[in-house]
């Protein structure tokens, strides 16, 4: 190669590198591959949660401040990860959110008119208080009509108090908003704990009094998270962890076919454990196949599977090979090509960060390419992901 060709080669290389590592909120993408790009949470935040609306805009929330009493911020991004607006604080009462323990963080859903709805577990500083003024609240807010600020936060618990673990949120394009939480509500322990739901049919302006959602007596693991989802056909899904007999920490799936009036229940994975494992869930839908995908942790492994509308597992639960270092906090996302990104965290512990690990699977659930790994997941943080229109995945941590 002559001198001129070498110069052109290196210029092309540097240009390609620049395009791969474009700044996002002043920080560069720290890793890249043909299938996946990694981005850091803006402003050194933690516990990111992202959802894409019907126009392709990414709505992202994240946590900042004291893990026991901090704040939630919201920003809109394009599908390349570039911010469209300056971050907006979500909680109207400063310090009213909590991140410690992973499972109590905020969740976001997009409803009618692409309006953002957000819930979170209230901290000890939060106002208004929970039922009876003693228990921590389940707080809700929504973006105002102009999209410039969030409405004053509201506590949705009217009687079913005694929450510890995180709730769940989902919304549809017709104006319905569902908020779930699990609580003792006067029960003696986790075995008597139940899942409750409050429903709004007017885009979150008002909510019904909460009612019990899970049939039977499965209990609910007190300090685990939940996840809710409405699919393209209008079916409502909820994943949560049971606590039957205070030892049966099974992963449970609830499905409602009648807009939350009643729920069917299915056990997806059994796990006997005389302790709370501090777990979270993930649910998404593939636009390519229409399949609803759920992800969970069981013992030291993480899994994802296709869920059908009967509450059964269409595919056998899929887990990454090997055992890893105590795999936790899985996230599953599908793209328009029928591929699936499955990601999780390893090596984390109480007050300690860990590493992000991911694998892409093809439409037949076969691994594609090498497994990815990146260090630097902050203490108490989680993962979130979305797919770009070209099929490339973006992981935020």
C-alpha positions in Angstrom: 0.0 0.0 0.0 1.5 3.4 -1.0 1.6 6.5 1.2 -1.5 8.0 -0.4 -3.5 4.9 -0.1 -2.5 4.5 3.5 -3.6 8.1 4.2 -7.0 7.4 2.6 -7.3 4.2 4.5 -6.8 5.8 7.8 -9.0 8.8 7.0 -11.8 6.3 6.1 -11.2 4.4 9.4 -11.3 7.5 11.5 -14.5 8.7 9.7 -16.2 5.3 10.4 -15.1 5.4 14.0 -16.5 8.9 14.4 -19.9 7.8 13.0 -20.0 4.8 15.4 -19.1 6.9 18.4 -21.3 9.9 18.0 -21.9 11.8 21.2 -25.2 11.3 23.0 -25.9 14.0 25.7 -22.2 14.8 25.8 -21.2 11.2 26.2 -20.1 8.8 23.5 -21.4 5.4 22.7 -19.0 3.1 24.6 -19.5 0.0 22.4 -20.8 -0.9 19.1 -21.5 -3.9 16.8 -23.5 -4.6 13.7 -26.5 -5.7 15.8 -26.2 -3.6 19.0 -25.2 -0.2 20.2 -24.6 0.7 23.9 -25.4 4.1 25.4 -25.0 5.5 28.9 -27.9 6.9 30.8 -27.9 10.8 30.6 -26.5 12.9 33.4 -24.9 9.8 35.1 -28.4 8.6 36.0 -29.5 5.1 36.9 -32.5 2.8 36.3 -33.3 3.8 32.8 -36.6 2.8 31.3 -37.4 3.5 27.6 -40.4 3.0 25.4 -41.0 3.9 21.7 -44.2 5.7 20.7 -46.2 5.3 17.5 -44.2 8.0 15.7 -40.8 6.4 16.6 -39.9 8.8 19.4 -38.1 7.2 22.3 -39.4 8.3 25.7 -36.7 7.7 28.4 -36.9 8.1 32.2 -34.0 7.7 34.7 -33.2 8.3 38.4 -30.8 10.7 40.0 -29.8 11.5 43.6 -29.9 9.7 47.0 -30.9 6.0 46.4 -33.4 6.3 49.3 -34.9 9.7 48.3 -34.1 11.0 44.8 -35.8 12.3 41.6 -36.9 10.9 38.3 -36.2 12.7 35.0 -37.8 12.4 31.5 -36.3 13.1 28.1 -37.4 12.4 24.5 -34.9 11.0 22.0 -34.9 10.1 18.3 -34.2 6.5 17.3 -30.5 7.3 17.0 -30.4 8.3 20.7 -30.1 12.1 20.3 -32.1 14.1 22.8 -35.0 16.2 21.5 -35.8 18.1 24.7 -34.0 19.1 28.0 -34.6 16.6 30.8 -37.8 17.3 32.8 -38.2 16.3 36.5 -41.1 13.9 36.8 -41.9 14.0 40.5 -43.4 17.2 41.7 -42.3 16.6 45.3 -38.4 16.6 45.5 -36.8 13.5 46.8 -40.0 11.4 46.6 -38.7 8.5 44.5 -36.5 5.5 45.6 -33.9 3.4 43.8 -32.4 1.3 46.5 -33.1 -2.4 46.0 -33.5 -2.1 42.2 -37.2 -3.2 42.2 -38.9 0.0 43.3 -38.0 2.3 40.5 -40.2 4.2 38.0 -42.0 2.7 35.1 -43.2 4.5 32.0 -46.0 3.7 29.4 -47.2 5.6 26.4 -51.0 6.0 26.0 -53.5 7.8 23.9 -52.0 10.6 21.8 -48.5 9.4 22.7 -48.8 10.9 26.2 -46.3 9.6 28.8 -47.6 8.1 32.0 -45.3 7.3 34.9 -45.5 5.5 38.2 -43.0 4.9 41.1 -42.8 3.7 44.7 -42.8 6.7 47.0 -39.9 7.3 49.3 -40.2 8.1 53.0 -40.2 11.7 52.0 -43.0 11.3 49.5 -46.3 13.2 49.7 -49.1 12.3 49.7 -48.7 9.3 51.9 -50.1 5.9 51.4 -53.4 4.5 52.7 -53.9 5.6 56.3 -51.0 8.0 56.1 -48.5 5.3 57.2 -47.5 3.2 54.3 -45.4 4.3 51.3 -47.5 5.5 48.4 -47.8 4.3 44.8 -47.3 7.5 42.9 -48.6 8.4 39.5 -48.3 11.3 37.1 -48.7 12.1 33.4 -47.3 14.5 30.9 -49.5 17.6 30.6 -51.4 18.5 27.5 -48.6 20.7 26.0 -45.9 18.1 26.7 -43.8 20.6 28.7 -44.2 19.3 32.3 -45.7 16.7 34.5 -48.9 17.1 36.5 -48.6 17.0 40.3 -48.0 13.5 41.6 -50.9 11.5 43.0 -51.1 8.5 45.3 -53.3 5.8 43.8 -53.6 3.7 47.0 -57.0 4.2 48.6 -57.1 1.1 50.9 -54.8 -1.7 49.7 -51.6 -0.4 51.4 -48.5 -2.1 52.7 -46.3 -2.0 49.5 -42.6 -2.8 49.4 -41.7 -4.1 45.9 -42.3 -2.2 42.7 -45.6 -1.8 40.8 -46.4 -2.0 37.1 -47.9 0.3 34.5 -49.4 0.0 31.0 -51.7 2.0 28.8 -53.4 1.7 25.4 -54.2 4.1 22.6 -57.9 4.4 23.5 -57.3 6.2 26.9 -57.1 3.3 29.3 -54.3 3.3 31.9 -53.6 0.4 34.3 -51.5 0.6 37.5 -50.7 -2.5 39.4 -49.0 -3.1 42.8 -48.8 -5.9 45.3 -49.4 -5.2 49.0 -50.3 -6.9 52.2 -53.5 -4.8 52.6 -53.8 -6.1 56.1 -52.6 -9.7 55.5 -50.1 -11.2 58.0 -47.3 -11.9 55.5 -46.3 -12.5 51.9 -48.4 -15.6 51.6 -51.5 -13.5 52.0 -50.2 -10.6 49.9 -52.1 -9.9 46.7 -51.8 -8.0 43.4 -54.1 -5.0 43.0 -55.1 -2.9 40.0 -56.4 0.7 39.6 -57.9 1.5 36.2 -58.3 4.8 34.4 -60.5 5.1 31.3 -59.9 8.8 30.8 -56.1 9.0 30.1 -55.2 9.1 33.8 -57.4 12.0 34.8 -59.2 9.7 37.3 -58.7 6.2 38.6 -61.0 3.6 40.0 -60.6 2.3 43.5 -58.1 -0.6 43.4 -59.4 -4.2 43.3 -57.6 -7.5 43.7 -56.3 -8.8 40.3 -54.8 -12.3 40.9 -57.2 -15.1 41.4 -56.5 -17.7 44.1 -54.0 -17.5 46.9 -50.6 -17.3 45.3 -49.3 -14.6 47.6 -46.8 -12.1 46.2 -43.1 -11.7 46.9 -42.9 -8.5 48.9 -39.7 -7.0 47.5 -39.8 -8.1 43.9 -40.9 -6.0 40.8 -43.7 -6.6 38.3 -44.3 -5.8 34.6 -47.5 -5.1 32.7 -48.1 -4.9 29.0 -51.0 -4.5 26.5 -50.5 -6.2 23.2 -51.7 -5.1 19.7 -54.8 -7.2 20.2 -55.7 -5.4 23.4 -54.9 -8.3 25.8 -53.5 -7.3 29.1 -50.5 -9.2 30.6 -48.9 -9.0 34.1 -45.8 -10.8 35.3 -45.1 -11.0 39.1 -43.5 -13.3 41.6 -45.6 -15.4 44.0 -44.9 -16.2 47.6 -47.2 -19.1 48.4 -46.5 -20.5 51.8 -43.8 -17.8 52.0 -41.4 -20.2 50.1 -43.0 -20.7 46.6 -41.3 -17.8 44.6 -42.9 -18.9 41.3 -43.1 -16.6 38.3 -46.7 -16.0 37.6 -48.5 -14.7 34.4 -51.8 -12.9 34.6 -53.8 -12.4 31.4 -57.0 -10.3 31.1 -59.2 -10.5 28.0 -61.9 -8.1 29.2 -59.9 -4.9 30.0 -58.9 -5.8 33.5 -62.3 -7.0 34.8 -61.0 -10.5 35.3 -57.6 -12.3 35.1 -56.5 -15.8 34.3 -53.4 -17.1 36.1 -50.6 -19.4 34.9 -47.4 -20.5 36.6 -44.4 -20.1 34.3 -41.5 -21.2 36.5 -41.4 -22.7 40.0 -38.8 -21.7 42.6 -38.7 -22.7 46.2 -36.8 -20.1 48.3 -37.3 -19.0 51.8 -36.2 -15.4 51.0 -37.0 -12.6 48.6 -34.7 -12.7 45.5 -35.2 -9.0 44.4 -36.2 -9.7 40.8 -37.7 -7.7 38.0 -39.5 -8.7 34.7 -39.7 -7.6 31.1 -42.4 -7.9 28.4 -42.5 -6.9 24.8 -44.2 -7.8 21.5 -42.5 -8.7 18.2 -43.9 -6.6 15.3 -42.6 -9.3 13.0 -44.4 -12.3 14.5 -46.9 -10.7 16.8 -45.6 -12.9 19.7 -45.5 -11.5 23.2 -42.2 -12.2 24.8 -41.6 -12.3 28.6 -38.4 -12.5 30.5 -37.7 -13.5 34.1 -35.1 -14.9 36.5 -35.3 -18.3 38.1 -32.6 -19.3 40.6 -29.2 -18.2 39.1 -30.4 -18.2 35.5 -32.4 -15.8 33.3 -35.0 -16.8 30.6 -37.2 -15.5 27.9 -40.1 -17.2 26.1 -43.0 -16.5 23.8 -46.3 -16.3 25.6 -49.6 -17.0 23.9 -53.0 -15.7 24.7 -53.9 -18.8 26.8 -51.1 -18.1 29.3 -49.1 -21.0 28.0 -45.5 -20.9 26.8 -45.3 -21.1 23.0 -41.6 -21.9 23.1 -39.6 -23.6 25.7 -38.0 -20.9 28.0 -34.6 -19.9 26.4 -31.6 -19.2 28.6 -28.1 -18.1 27.6 -25.5 -20.9 27.8 -23.2 -21.2 30.8 -24.0 -20.0 34.3 -22.5 -16.5 34.5 -22.1 -14.6 37.8 -25.6 -14.7 39.3 -27.5 -13.4 36.3 -30.2 -10.8 37.2 -32.6 -8.1 35.8 -33.3 -9.4 32.3 -34.6 -7.3 29.4 -36.1 -8.6 26.2 -36.7 -6.6 23.0 -37.7 -7.7 19.4 -37.0 -5.9 16.2 -38.9 -5.8 12.9 -36.7 -8.5 11.4 -37.9 -11.1 14.0 -34.7 -11.0 15.9 -34.6 -10.8 19.7 -32.2 -9.0 22.0 -31.8 -10.6 25.4 -29.7 -8.7 28.0 -29.1 -9.0 31.7 -26.7 -7.9 34.6 -24.0 -10.1 36.3 -21.9 -9.6 39.3 -24.1 -7.0 41.1 -24.8 -7.1 44.8 -26.3 -4.9 47.5 -24.9 -1.4 46.9 -22.5 -2.8 44.2 -22.5 -2.4 40.4 -22.0 -5.1 37.8 -21.6 -5.9 34.2 -24.0 -5.8 31.3 -24.2 -9.0 29.1 -26.3 -9.5 26.0 -27.0 -11.9 23.2 -29.0 -11.5 20.0 -31.2 -14.4 18.8 -32.6 -14.9 15.3 -36.2 -15.6 14.4 -35.7 -19.3 15.2 -34.2 -18.3 18.6 -30.7 -19.3 17.6 -27.8 -17.2 18.9 -26.5 -14.7 16.4 -22.8 -13.7 16.7 -20.7 -13.5 19.8 -22.1 -12.7 23.2 -21.5 -9.1 24.2 -20.3 -7.8 27.6 -19.5 -4.4 29.1 -18.5 -3.4 32.6 -19.7 -0.3 34.4 -23.3 -0.9 35.4 -23.8 1.4 38.4 -25.0 0.3 41.8 -28.8 0.0 41.9 -29.1 0.4 38.2 -31.0 -1.5 35.6 -31.1 -1.9 31.8 -33.4 -0.8 29.1 -33.5 -1.3 25.3 -35.3 -0.5 22.1 -34.9 -1.4 18.4 -34.2 1.1 15.6 -36.2 1.0 12.4 -33.2 -0.6 10.6 -33.3 -3.5 13.1 -30.3 -2.5 15.2 -30.8 -2.7 19.0 -29.9 0.1 21.4 -29.0 -0.9 25.0 -29.0 1.9 27.7 -27.3 1.4 31.0 
